[in-house]
Every structure is written in structure tokens, then in C-alpha cells.
């Protein structure tokens, strides 16, 4: 449950005065300090974060390895852990955020929280696999990196959290990939749409068209699935 809270991008400050940390501490019969300490262990292991406590136990390391290698299973386990507790939104009290505890509003709020957490798990797994580098340009500033779905989120529920359905791209190439202006061939080389090749803008020619035929950097784990790449070339890419 502490891992689930850590992975929630809407958590806010990770300190003992945070209402959500206080709430979790009450649920599990621990102090807010102990919850903060546990989350600091995860922060130290998190390749997308800075800081945390270096004296991390083997169990926490094993759990974090699962975050990076089996994000879907961890997402399901986190959701189950929270579901087994007294039903309430994974966040501040209902009164504080104005959510009715009955009816569809509660279900929608819980679904939104699970979705955000799942997307964050996917991002961490993909960026870690690519060592926080864009596979096209090598950009390494995580503020500019996106875990881009090869087969879109909306099209394949089963593989939404599958790291082999992801590429680590900078924001420009992520957008171009998302709308089918670039794709990746069977040989893992960039293909550029004729739409871009016909433009007369220096910026686009320098930053997109010039990457035609460039090999992407492949991770040691979670290499992009040829099946998903074929789907992108067939259904999303504009030749």
C-alpha cells in the first residue's frame, strides 16, 4: 500500500504531515514516520527520482525490481491491496475533496487513481529500460522524456502496462510517433512520413526528417515488440 501511494503522481509532498500518508498510517497501524521511511526506500531505488534512503532492505529491492520488470502485476497487486481495505478513495477523506461515498462518483474517482498509477508504472519501467535516454536522439533529461505507447492505450487494454509496448522518446518525437509522422521498421530504423519529407521548414527537416534510417537505441530488457511495431506501421503511420 505504501508503494501504491508512492507511485501515485498526485500524492504531493512525501512528509508525515501529508493527509494521505496520515490516512495510510492509520489504516495499517503504523506511524506516519514509518510510512515516509518506507517511501524514501522506494525513492532511492527509483531511477526517475533523486534522494531517498540508501539503507534499503532486500525485500524492498525485490519489490522495486518487480515495478520495473512486471508493472502490470504490481499494478494489480497494489489495486488489490487497497481494495481489501475499507472502501474509500485513494486520497484525502471524501469530505475534504467533496466526493460522494455512494454511487458512480466514487467508482470513477478510484478508476482515475488506478489509471494514473498504472501510467506512472509504465513510464518508470520504460524509462528504466532505456536508461533514461530517448531511443532516437539520446536526450537524457527526464523532464523531456515520454514513455510512448507503440500500440495506443485505447487499442489494447491487455498491453497497456507491457514495457515491450513502449519506447522512450523525447516530447517532439513522441508526438510525431503518436500521430504517425514517424515509425520504426522491422530493422529498428526510423521511417519518416512523406508528409514531413515534403515540408520546407528547416526545423522539421533538421529534427525529424534527418533521422530517416537512423537505428534506435535498444534496451537490454523489454525490447520493443515487433508485433506492436507492425501494428503501428500498418494502422497509425502515414507512409
Secondary structure, 3 states (H helix, E strand, C coil): CHHHHHHCCCCCCCCCCCHHHHHHHHHHCCCHHHHHHHHHHHHHHCCCCCCCCCCCCHHHHHHHHHHHHCHHHHHHHHHHHHHCCCCCCCCCCHHHHCCCCCCHHHHHHHHHHHHHHHHHHHHHHHHHHCCCCCCCCCCCCHHHEEEEECCCCCCCHHHCCCHHHEEEEEHHHHHHHHCCCEEECCCCEEEECHHHHCCCCHHHHHHCHHHCCCECCCCCCCCCCHHHHHHHHHHCCCC
